[in-house]
Amino acid sequence: MKKIKFRLYKWFCACKEGFVRRKEKFQAKIRKGMLSDNSGVGIIEVILILVILIAVVLLFKTQITDIIEKAFSSITNDSNGIIK
């Protein structure tokens, strides 16, 4: 009976060690994949650029509006001169 228990214990330990090794290999593959995967970086950069651009537009809203109004009035005046 002791031999059977010892064999079962030995078999269980071998299975457990194999499981632990497979688990460690799997975790290493996942870590390696996460560290080498840069696909999300582009999206984050685009979002940050958009946020900064929106903040700049909101800060200089009146100045930007004045510049655009002057440009369109100048275009309108010049085009009226060409048409007449």
Buried (B, 14 or more C-beta within 10 A) or exposed (E): EEEEEEEEEEEEEEEEEEEEEEEEEEEEEEEEEEEEEEEEEEEEEEEEEEEEEEEEEEEEEEEEEEEEEEEEEEEEEEEEEEEE
